[in-house]
Amino acid sequence: RASTSPATTRARMAIPAALLERIHFSEYFWCKAGEEWLLEHQMNNSLIPTRVAQSLVAKFSKNIITAHTHKCGMVRVNGYWAIDAGCCADVERLAYTSLRHSTHTTMQNGAVLMEQYQGQYVPELLTPDRMEYVLWQKLRGK
């Protein structure tokens, strides 16, 4: 079993010392971004994109980004964001998805870009079909 202790994680990472002082390491599978956001690698999964994120929004009354479902989606629930970030992998080359059939939807590549705007985090769901357009707009200052 691989060690997940903060000390081991720190030792394995090639991060400059000045930056290490600003990072808090934890053995938990979630973290905060400000006071209004939870970034999750939760235990639960669902066939329906954003379903688990929506359930966590209802439970914690916070904006949620999940990273366990390997699906992409972004919806508003009672004023909070419920986001499935997708995955960053060549899904065609993942053995466990090609060796075993599943009723789950195909895994989707994606990431969430979090920018601060007027003191708040603003999420942008990046997917392969939208990424170039979104980044192009940001470079133009839109």
N, C-alpha and C positions, 0 to 999 in steps of 0.2 A: 504494500500500500504506500502510495506517495505521501510524503509529509505535506500538510497544508499549513504548518505553523507560520506565523508572521516572520519569525527569525529566519527560517529556511527560505521563504519567499524572497526576503530582502537579500539574502546571500546569493541567490541564483540570478538576480536581476542585475543587469549592467546599467545602473542608473547613477548619474553624477551625485556626489555626496550632498551638494547644495540642494538638489531637488529631493533627495531622500528625506531631508528634514521636514519637508512640506507634505509628505505622504503618510497617511495613517493606515497601517496594515491590520487586517483582521482575519480571523478564521471563519467569519460568518459569510453566507452566500448572498448578501445584500449590502448595499451601502447607500448613503445619502448624498445628494447633490443639493446643497443649500438645505433649507427647512421644508421645502414643498415637494421634493422629488425623492423617490425610492428607486434604485436601480437593482433589479432582482435577477437571481438565478434560482428561481423557486423550484420546489419539488413537483408541483402540479403541471399538467399538460392538458391540452384540449384539441379536439379535431377542428374547432372553430377559431380562426385567428382573432386575437385580442380578448377572447373569453376569459382567460385566466387573469390578464391585466385588468379587465373590468371588475372581476371579483376582488382583486387586491385593492383597487380604487375604493370599492364599497367598504372593505374591511378597514383600511387605514386612512381614508379621506386625504389622500396625497396623489400627486401625479406619479404614474408607474411606468417604468420601462422594463420589459422582461427580455431575458436572453436564453430561455430554455426551450421554447416551443419551435424554434427554427422556422417560424412563419413571420410574415410582415403584415403590419396593419397599424392603423392609428385612428382612434376615435375619441370624442369627448364624451365624458360621463359625469353628469352633475357638476360641470365646470372644471373637471380634472381631465388630464390626458391619460389614456390607456393605450400603451404602445407595445407592440411586439417588434423587436429590432431585427429579426431575421438572423442569418448566420453569415459568416465570412469563410466560405469553403467552396471547393469544387464539388458540388453535391453529387455529380455523376461518378466521382471517384471514392465516395464514402462506402466502404464495404458493407457496413451494417444496414444501409438502406437498399443496396442492390441484392443482398443475399436473402433478405426476408421481406415478404410483402406486408403491407400495412394499409389500413383504411385511412390513415392520415393523408392530408394533402402533401404534395411535393414540397420539400424544403425550399426556402426562398432566401436568396442573398440579400443582405441589407445591413444598415448601420444607422445610428441616430447621431446627428450632429447637434450638439447643444451649444447655443450661443447666448451670451448675456445681452439683454436689451432692456434699457431703462430699469436696471436692477433685478430683472427676472430672467430665468432661463427660458429660452424659446426653442422648442424641438423642431428638427427637420428630419423626416424619415427619408433616408437615401436608399434607393433601390437601383439596380442596373439600368432600368429603362428611364429613370428620372435624374440620375446622378449628374450627368454632364450639364443638363439644363439648370439644375438648382445651383451647382457650383459656378456656372457661368453668370447667373443672375447675381450671386453674392460678389463676384469679382467686379461686376458693374455697379455695385452699391445699391442694388434693389432690395 
